[in-house]
Amino acid sequence: MSAQVSYNMATKQVRYEALVKALHSDLFRYAYWLCHDKHVAEDLVQETFLRAWRALDSLKDEKAAKSWLITILRRENARRFERKRFEMSEYEEAAITDTQSTSNEQEVENYWLREKIAQMPAEYREPLVLQIIGGFSGEEIAKQLDLNKNTVMTRLFRARNQLKEALENTTKVRGQYNG
Amino acid sequence: MDDLQFRRRIYADPNTRDEDMLDAIKSDPSKQSFAQELEDLDSKLFRALNVEVPSDLSDKLILRQTLASHQQQKRKSRIHLSIAASVAFAMGLTFNFMQFSSAYSTLGDYAIAHVAHEEDYFSNTSTENVSLASLNDKMATFNGSFTSRVGKLLFADFCRFDGMKSLHLVYQGETNTVTVFVVPNNEDLEFSANFTGNKLIGKSQHFTHSNIIVVGDKNEPLQKWQNAIDKSVNWSI
């Protein structure tokens, strides 16, 4: 019996490590866009994976692993607000400042975009992150966020629309500077 | 598909490529370039959203889990150990209880069982004859002695009487052997002055430190034996 137990433990360990390796980046990025803070995001991911470890036996379908983990992470994030009772609706620019070199054109654009994404209302940003980073379909996002699919599609539309316009305006402004 | 609907759908998901969308893109160059624009936007968004992940994060996650499950394991093994200890303790208690507690509740019951069990070892016609000195040698353990012989003593030795060290004497009787036990006082077995079994009967007499029990078959005048013993036995302090 104890051999069986340690065999199961070993299998569980292998499963867990595979999950961590495959999904920690996506989870971290998703957490980052939820809280705009690398340290908080790291804590959230740690808590999420620890809970995932404890409940790993309840994960039957490996394909559902990502959405399962995201559900845990969203719950952890909500818990954070219950615990600390502080408002995060006000986005602080200092928190997102990228210390990377801005000499590169690409980096400049990333920096601009990150600011814009961070400024976007959370209800637009979250489906967008789930779609682009998570690779989820409209239905999956709807299920994840407990919304109907049309609402999700509308929010995705608005999110891209806002960002596209912002980017075009920025380009215009930058273009003027350059010219 | 009208332009508004096309835009809504391509905005919502630039990668959507069902029949309708493909047809719309193919048939209209402006839609095609718009779709391209949105794809470009998405690749920019993808780059922007892909913030740098701390390089040691996955190691940290595995380490933290290993520590957590190690803690859990330790807790579990502590629990296992304490369960094992409890079981061992309970088994010890049970063993002790079974070993040293009597299945018989009275002196008489035990005495009869004891005699019946050893019935075959002793014969009334045995030629053995134990001397008074040898008997008193053994009686000294119980702080007692016999001043005279109460009958022909065929056998005298220590034995365990329900776990207690006692003296087992076998005398020649009328038709069968008469057994006399000298047993230290014991609270576990209830004193019974007279008792009867299937073939055997018995009498007990209580002294300060010991009980003397006489068991014989139903023809035996046990009262006579008891009186003789009572007269002969002498307890030292």
HADDOCK unambig.tbl for C-alpha pairs under 7 A between the chains (distance, minus, plus):
assign (segid A and resid 17 and name CA) (segid B and resid 62 and name CA) 6.57 0.50 0.50
assign (segid A and resid 20 and name CA) (segid B and resid 58 and name CA) 6.03 0.50 0.50
assign (segid A and resid 21 and name CA) (segid B and resid 58 and name CA) 6.17 0.50 0.50
assign (segid A and resid 24 and name CA) (segid B and resid 58 and name CA) 6.47 0.50 0.50
assign (segid A and resid 25 and name CA) (segid B and resid 53 and name CA) 6.02 0.50 0.50
assign (segid A and resid 28 and name CA) (segid B and resid 53 and name CA) 6.68 0.50 0.50
assign (segid A and resid 29 and name CA) (segid B and resid 50 and name CA) 6.47 0.50 0.50
assign (segid A and resid 29 and name CA) (segid B and resid 51 and name CA) 6.21 0.50 0.50
assign (segid A and resid 46 and name CA) (segid B and resid 61 and name CA) 6.00 0.50 0.50
assign (segid A and resid 49 and name CA) (segid B and resid 61 and name CA) 6.96 0.50 0.50
assign (segid A and resid 50 and name CA) (segid B and resid 65 and name CA) 6.09 0.50 0.50
assign (segid A and resid 110 and name CA) (segid B and resid 47 and name CA) 6.82 0.50 0.50
assign (segid A and resid 110 and name CA) (segid B and resid 48 and name CA) 4.75 0.50 0.50
assign (segid A and resid 113 and name CA) (segid B and resid 48 and name CA) 6.12 0.50 0.50
assign (segid A and resid 114 and name CA) (segid B and resid 48 and name CA) 5.74 0.50 0.50
assign (segid A and resid 114 and name CA) (segid B and resid 49 and name CA) 6.97 0.50 0.50
assign (segid A and resid 132 and name CA) (segid B and resid 46 and name CA) 6.27 0.50 0.50
assign (segid A and resid 153 and name CA) (segid B and resid 12 and name CA) 5.23 0.50 0.50
assign (segid A and resid 154 and name CA) (segid B and resid 12 and name CA) 6.78 0.50 0.50
assign (segid A and resid 156 and name CA) (segid B and resid 11 and name CA) 6.93 0.50 0.50
assign (segid A and resid 156 and name CA) (segid B and resid 12 and name CA) 4.70 0.50 0.50
assign (segid A and resid 157 and name CA) (segid B and resid 8 and name CA) 6.09 0.50 0.50
assign (segid A and resid 157 and name CA) (segid B and resid 11 and name CA) 4.68 0.50 0.50
assign (segid A and resid 157 and name CA) (segid B and resid 12 and name CA) 4.18 0.50 0.50
assign (segid A and resid 160 and name CA) (segid B and resid 11 and name CA) 6.05 0.50 0.50
assign (segid A and resid 161 and name CA) (segid B and resid 11 and name CA) 6.88 0.50 0.50
assign (segid A and resid 164 and name CA) (segid B and resid 41 and name CA) 6.98 0.50 0.50
